[in-house]
Every structure is written in structure tokens, then in C-alpha cells.
């Protein structure tokens, strides 16, 4: 016993064909019907098939195994296409906070694919979806984040959506955003929380 | 208070980092990397911020920060991570994790092994070999049960040049400075140029391989790893690569296997797959056993 000698140049482990087919049809079958390990490996190997995003998104909505979910999210993130974003965006409506946050985290790394969807998301009838979209904008690396957030300040009627936008603007805003902040404060003159949040944001901007 | 800093050889333009700028940067950097800078690091941070602001040609902190926050490719964030972290490798670096390995981790691992069974340890990135050889020395010198099990040490890097250097196993005096003298005498030969050649016995105990941790084709053959050392690597990856690497590590590890990251890294920020374990010497991450959740 002790440290194993490796001088025999024995291969670490031969890469052998998996017991289950790795073609698209086989992977899609395993994604839905296999064991958790098979589903996870199917999710990982489907990264080689850009056309499978809808199936990955559908599986995400029903998958209960955390390791499989994680692989599904990572594969959609690595595909990074508009179709991948389309498969993830419905999860902003999920009641499952872990799944929703996982989707937001992956979407935030797909700025080009997400951007065309942002205006519609910010007009969604569901205020929660608008809040989660603002949360997404907080991490989205895209040049239009600030203008989108200013639109929220100017137009959104829900206090919690505006408050979420204020939180991000406090970090990334500058003196040129002060009039917009004051306007939001005036628009919600009867809401002490918005008044407080605006003062905090202005304080942080002016002290920079 | 505003602090003004300039860098040697830089244009005369002076860039000010205000207290608010520092706090804004500190919060953002912590969220992205898990690295926290307290006020005592202010000079270190300001100096590097000024260097980055000047290197990018930004007008001031704010315009640089906006670009950093919203740049789609994340290149500036990567430059910043490189500037704010020091990656130096040497024998017995962050040895508290090796202490944890021999005092706690291997004890749990062997409970799942038959007598004489094989324990598989993966050190990635290998860099020039200091880490995998440190693991080997620790096992030989500080883990009495080494005689009862067969331990396989694997070590991988994406860089074939450092892999060649690792297999040559010749180190500077600085690289071996943290080694206890008896270990230096036992496992190294001092060369004429004041460098140190590690024993061929240790070289033959580590299996080096070229691996890109984000390429499933490279990592697919790694299985049943009981203990992973992946220190100060993931912090240099972008978010997607970090997730891909975490997936690969998860699938390479045996249920109940442990992973040690660098002191400033957090798996919880990368993947929910692992659970945190606190031991006397270190905080490590564990792949759940079958039937457990993270």
C-alpha cells in the first residue's frame, strides 16, 4: 500500500462509450425517462445540440433533482442563444425560488440573447415578473441597463418594482440621474419608502 | 475623503478614488468574487483601481465602473481579478487544508473503503507540481494510514509547459522555503545552482495529465475522485466556465467526496450542488452521498 506508482503508464481510465446512445434522439429520451444520473449526463451532453433548448426548458420546469436542474441550467447557459433565453425566461414566473434564481443567474450571463426581451418583460402585467426582471438587470452586462431602469423609474406604477430599480441605480447611477430620481420621488410623494430609497440613492451618488 | 493615486510611468493625469467609490467597488467585487477588502487594504485596492482606470483610458472611477458593470464580455472584470489577486505557488502553500486532509477528510473517506482500497486525489491545476507533491509528502509524513490504503494522486493542468516542468521537478529555494528542513533533506537533492530536484520516487507517484476543466471531453474519464484540490483556479474563470468546471468536478467525484478551494473562493457562489463542511482546520465542500441533498 502507500502511494500508487504511475510509471507503468497505465491509462487513467479509458474513455468508453456510454451504455446509452449519445445521439440526439437517445439523449432526449434519457433526459425525460432515465435515472437522475442518466438525465444529468443527457443534460450535459445535449450542449452539443443547439436545437434542443425547448426540451431542456421543458425538463427544467418538471425536474425535481437539484443536480439535474443544475446541469440543465448550465447547458442552456453554454448554448447562450436566443432560443436558450426563450427557454429560461418563463422561469421568471416560477413559484420555485431556487429554480427562478438559477434561471436569473444564467440569464444574466446571456446579455445579447436577453436584451430583446427586456422591454416586454418590463411591461409584463405581473409585478413580480417586473421585479425579477429588474433583479436580472442588476447583474446583466449590457449597455442599456441604465436606460431600462430609468424607464422603470418614470413609468412603473408598482412601488416594489420602482424600489428594486432604485437599489440598482444607487450603485450605477451618476449625477445625471438625479432629476429622474427626484421625479420618481415626486411621483410617489405619498409613499415614504420610495422617498427614503430615493434619498439613499441620491446620497450615494452625491458622495461619490 | 478623496485619495489621489498615480502609478509610476503613467501619464500625469491623476485619478481620485473617493471613500464612496471604494465602498461601491468593494461591494461589487465581493458580490462577484467573494473577496472582501477591509479598510486596511485601501492603499492596495486604490493603487490597482487607478492602474485599471488608466489602462482602460476611462475618464474617472465612475465611467470605468459603469463599463466594468455592464461590459458584455467581462474582460475588464477578469483583468481586475488578476490585478487584485496574487497567484504564487510554492510547497505547503495554504497548508491548513493539507492538515484538514490528514486529520479529518481522509478519515471520512476511508470509512467508505474496503481495507487496502484505493483513494483517489485530484490536484488541479497542477501548475509546476508544488501542490500535488505537497500532498504526496503530507500523506507520507503525516497520515499514518497510508500503509493501509493505495493512494492515487492525479494532477492536471491546461498548460503543457507547466506539466513538463512538474515532471522535471526542479524548484527554486523560494519555492521550497516553507518545507520543514527534514522533508527538504529527505525528498530533494540540492543542485549546484541552489535549486532543488524532487526525488524521482515522488515524481512517479503523481500522474500528470493535460485537462481543460471546462471541456467535458477532457474530464469525462475522471471518476470516483475522493478528494479534489482546486485552489485559486475558478476565480480566474468567467461565470459560465466556472459553472462548467463545477459540473465537471461534481461528476468526477465519488459521492461523499471533498473539494478544497482557495481561501478566497466559494463554491456556494458557483453551484448549489455541494454542501459546506466546517472542520477544525478548514472549510471544504462535499458532494452529497447518495440520497442526501446539498
Interface residues (C-beta under 8 A of the other chain):
Chain A: X1 X2 X3 X4 X5 X6 X7 X12 X13 X14 X15 X40 X41 X44 X45 X47 X66 X67 X70 X71 X73 X74 X77 X78 X80 X98 X102 X106 X109 X111 X112 X140 X141 X142 X143 X145 X146 X171 X172 X174 X204 X207 X208
Chain B: X18 X19 X20 X21 X24 X27 X28 X61 X62 X65 X66 X69 X70 X71 X72 X73 X74 X116 X118 X136 X139 X140 X146 X147 X148 X149 X150 X151 X152 X153 X154 X204 X205 X206 X207 X209 X216 X220 X221 X222 X223 X238 X239 X240 X243 X244 X247 X250 X251 X271 X272 X273 X293 X294
